[in-house]
Amino acid sequence: MDKVLIRQLAIETVIGIYEWEKKLHQTLLIDLDMAWDNRLAAASDEYEHALCYETVSNRLIALITEKPIELIETVAEMIAQCLQDEFNVPWVKVVVMKPGAVPHAASVGVEIERGRI
């Protein structure tokens, strides 16, 4: 299986359950593994056959910054759904990390997989 990868996509957004969190922007770091058949893009060397990581990144930034969200679990599900619905990605692994959320941890996060390989 081929994959298109995006690592540590930084998204500044309003995220959290506490009132003080709802008044500031925090950084989420997103890692994506997206199933994608790269053979046609590789053989033709044509952009139109590739899964464009810039387009995907820009769409996810717009999606996650659209409105405040309380849970990183919600962020992960929103991302997976968007990738499957809008980009026709058959399988995706989404990791959402929230640096600094817990005082004694560098970061906390969730990982989900959706779709079929």
Short mmCIF file of the C-alpha atoms (twelve columns), coordinates in Angstrom:
data_MODEL
# 
_entry.id   MODEL 
# 
loop_
_atom_site.group_PDB 
_atom_site.id 
_atom_site.type_symbol 
_atom_site.label_atom_id 
_atom_site.label_alt_id 
_atom_site.label_comp_id 
_atom_site.label_asym_id 
_atom_site.label_seq_id 
_atom_site.Cartn_x 
_atom_site.Cartn_y 
_atom_site.Cartn_z 
_atom_site.pdbx_PDB_model_num 
ATOM 1   C CA . MET A 1   0.000   0.000  0.000   1 
ATOM 2   C CA . ASP A 2   1.232   3.446  -0.907  1 
ATOM 3   C CA . LYS A 3   0.854   6.295  1.544   1 
ATOM 4   C CA . VAL A 4   1.053   10.049 1.445   1 
ATOM 5   C CA . LEU A 5   2.417   11.418 4.719   1 
ATOM 6   C CA . ILE A 6   2.130   14.750 6.466   1 
ATOM 7   C CA . ARG A 7   4.070   15.223 9.690   1 
ATOM 8   C CA . GLN A 8   3.624   17.817 12.433  1 
ATOM 9   C CA . LEU A 9   1.151   20.018 10.620  1 
ATOM 10  C CA . ALA A 10  0.863   22.859 13.137  1 
ATOM 11  C CA . ILE A 11  -2.617  24.297 13.513  1 
ATOM 12  C CA . GLU A 12  -3.248  27.272 15.794  1 
ATOM 13  C CA . THR A 13  -6.823  27.075 17.048  1 
ATOM 14  C CA . VAL A 14  -9.142  27.432 20.015  1 
ATOM 15  C CA . ILE A 15  -9.221  23.991 21.639  1 
ATOM 16  C CA . GLY A 16  -10.097 22.831 25.122  1 
ATOM 17  C CA . ILE A 17  -12.734 22.246 27.767  1 
ATOM 18  C CA . TYR A 18  -11.703 24.874 30.302  1 
ATOM 19  C CA . GLU A 19  -12.934 28.451 30.139  1 
ATOM 20  C CA . TRP A 20  -9.397  29.825 30.078  1 
ATOM 21  C CA . GLU A 21  -8.606  27.619 27.049  1 
ATOM 22  C CA . LYS A 22  -11.579 29.009 25.169  1 
ATOM 23  C CA . LYS A 23  -10.004 32.469 25.263  1 
ATOM 24  C CA . LEU A 24  -6.704  31.683 23.538  1 
ATOM 25  C CA . HIS A 25  -5.165  29.902 20.601  1 
ATOM 26  C CA . GLN A 26  -3.181  26.730 21.175  1 
ATOM 27  C CA . THR A 27  -1.119  24.653 18.779  1 
ATOM 28  C CA . LEU A 28  -2.171  21.208 17.668  1 
ATOM 29  C CA . LEU A 29  0.309   19.003 15.820  1 
ATOM 30  C CA . ILE A 30  -1.212  16.666 13.249  1 
ATOM 31  C CA . ASP A 31  0.406   13.588 11.692  1 
ATOM 32  C CA . LEU A 32  -1.330  11.886 8.778   1 
ATOM 33  C CA . ASP A 33  -0.804  8.606  6.960   1 
ATOM 34  C CA . MET A 34  -3.143  8.506  3.961   1 
ATOM 35  C CA . ALA A 35  -3.563  5.491  1.700   1 
ATOM 36  C CA . TRP A 36  -3.129  6.591  -1.889  1 
ATOM 37  C CA . ASP A 37  -2.147  4.726  -5.031  1 
ATOM 38  C CA . ASN A 38  0.881   6.690  -6.224  1 
ATOM 39  C CA . ARG A 39  1.589   4.567  -9.314  1 
ATOM 40  C CA . LEU A 40  -0.252  6.749  -11.843 1 
ATOM 41  C CA . ALA A 41  1.297   9.952  -10.492 1 
ATOM 42  C CA . ALA A 42  4.749   8.364  -10.518 1 
ATOM 43  C CA . ALA A 43  4.393   6.963  -14.030 1 
ATOM 44  C CA . SER A 44  2.954   10.138 -15.559 1 
ATOM 45  C CA . ASP A 45  4.832   12.657 -13.399 1 
ATOM 46  C CA . GLU A 46  1.608   14.679 -13.481 1 
ATOM 47  C CA . TYR A 47  0.369   16.622 -10.466 1 
ATOM 48  C CA . GLU A 48  -3.308  15.927 -11.188 1 
ATOM 49  C CA . HIS A 49  -2.808  12.253 -10.270 1 
ATOM 50  C CA . ALA A 50  -1.178  12.966 -6.918  1 
ATOM 51  C CA . LEU A 51  -2.769  13.584 -3.549  1 
ATOM 52  C CA . CYS A 52  -1.625  17.172 -2.984  1 
ATOM 53  C CA . TYR A 53  -0.324  17.532 0.558   1 
ATOM 54  C CA . GLU A 54  -0.505  21.334 0.315   1 
ATOM 55  C CA . THR A 55  -4.195  21.260 -0.641  1 
ATOM 56  C CA . VAL A 56  -4.910  18.724 2.099   1 
ATOM 57  C CA . SER A 57  -3.004  20.789 4.686   1 
ATOM 58  C CA . ASN A 58  -4.764  24.026 3.770   1 
ATOM 59  C CA . ARG A 59  -8.188  22.358 3.892   1 
ATOM 60  C CA . LEU A 60  -7.520  20.865 7.328   1 
ATOM 61  C CA . ILE A 61  -6.280  24.179 8.717   1 
ATOM 62  C CA . ALA A 62  -9.490  25.853 7.494   1 
ATOM 63  C CA . LEU A 63  -11.619 23.042 8.932   1 
ATOM 64  C CA . ILE A 64  -10.041 23.011 12.391  1 
ATOM 65  C CA . THR A 65  -9.875  26.797 12.790  1 
ATOM 66  C CA . GLU A 66  -13.468 27.360 11.640  1 
ATOM 67  C CA . LYS A 67  -14.913 27.265 15.169  1 
ATOM 68  C CA . PRO A 68  -13.807 26.401 18.708  1 
ATOM 69  C CA . ILE A 69  -13.597 22.690 19.489  1 
ATOM 70  C CA . GLU A 70  -13.400 21.144 22.943  1 
ATOM 71  C CA . LEU A 71  -11.804 17.731 22.343  1 
ATOM 72  C CA . ILE A 72  -8.860  16.517 20.292  1 
ATOM 73  C CA . GLU A 73  -10.906 13.369 19.715  1 
ATOM 74  C CA . THR A 74  -13.364 15.536 17.781  1 
ATOM 75  C CA . VAL A 75  -10.509 17.051 15.779  1 
ATOM 76  C CA . ALA A 76  -9.251  13.585 14.795  1 
ATOM 77  C CA . GLU A 77  -12.704 12.462 13.653  1 
ATOM 78  C CA . MET A 78  -13.284 15.677 11.701  1 
ATOM 79  C CA . ILE A 79  -9.981  15.239 9.898   1 
ATOM 80  C CA . ALA A 80  -10.605 11.587 9.029   1 
ATOM 81  C CA . GLN A 81  -14.108 12.338 7.766   1 
ATOM 82  C CA . CYS A 82  -12.900 15.257 5.650   1 
ATOM 83  C CA . LEU A 83  -10.118 13.212 4.057   1 
ATOM 84  C CA . GLN A 84  -12.442 10.360 3.203   1 
ATOM 85  C CA . ASP A 85  -15.335 12.512 1.969   1 
ATOM 86  C CA . GLU A 86  -13.535 15.324 0.157   1 
ATOM 87  C CA . PHE A 87  -10.293 13.682 -1.003  1 
ATOM 88  C CA . ASN A 88  -11.485 10.086 -1.462  1 
ATOM 89  C CA . VAL A 89  -8.760  8.728  0.788   1 
ATOM 90  C CA . PRO A 90  -9.751  5.083  1.423   1 
ATOM 91  C CA . TRP A 91  -7.802  4.719  4.690   1 
ATOM 92  C CA . VAL A 92  -6.236  7.227  7.038   1 
ATOM 93  C CA . LYS A 93  -4.336  7.247  10.299  1 
ATOM 94  C CA . VAL A 94  -4.673  10.550 12.159  1 
ATOM 95  C CA . VAL A 95  -2.569  11.533 15.157  1 
ATOM 96  C CA . VAL A 96  -3.517  14.732 16.989  1 
ATOM 97  C CA . MET A 97  -1.077  15.981 19.625  1 
ATOM 98  C CA . LYS A 98  -1.668  18.842 22.042  1 
ATOM 99  C CA . PRO A 99  1.697   20.042 23.377  1 
ATOM 100 C CA . GLY A 100 1.759   21.440 26.896  1 
ATOM 101 C CA . ALA A 101 -1.702  20.192 27.847  1 
ATOM 102 C CA . VAL A 102 -0.407  18.266 30.857  1 
ATOM 103 C CA . PRO A 103 2.294   19.895 33.001  1 
ATOM 104 C CA . HIS A 104 4.614   16.882 33.236  1 
ATOM 105 C CA . ALA A 105 4.235   15.664 29.645  1 
ATOM 106 C CA . ALA A 106 5.688   17.183 26.522  1 
ATOM 107 C CA . SER A 107 2.456   16.422 24.700  1 
ATOM 108 C CA . VAL A 108 -0.744  14.376 24.854  1 
ATOM 109 C CA . GLY A 109 -2.751  13.062 21.961  1 
ATOM 110 C CA . VAL A 110 -5.014  10.606 20.233  1 
ATOM 111 C CA . GLU A 111 -4.544  8.301  17.250  1 
ATOM 112 C CA . ILE A 112 -7.326  6.906  15.087  1 
ATOM 113 C CA . GLU A 113 -7.527  4.851  11.910  1 
ATOM 114 C CA . ARG A 114 -10.529 4.999  9.619   1 
ATOM 115 C CA . GLY A 115 -11.360 3.204  6.392   1 
ATOM 116 C CA . ARG A 116 -9.962  0.114  4.749   1 
ATOM 117 C CA . ILE A 117 -6.540  -0.610 3.366   1 
# 
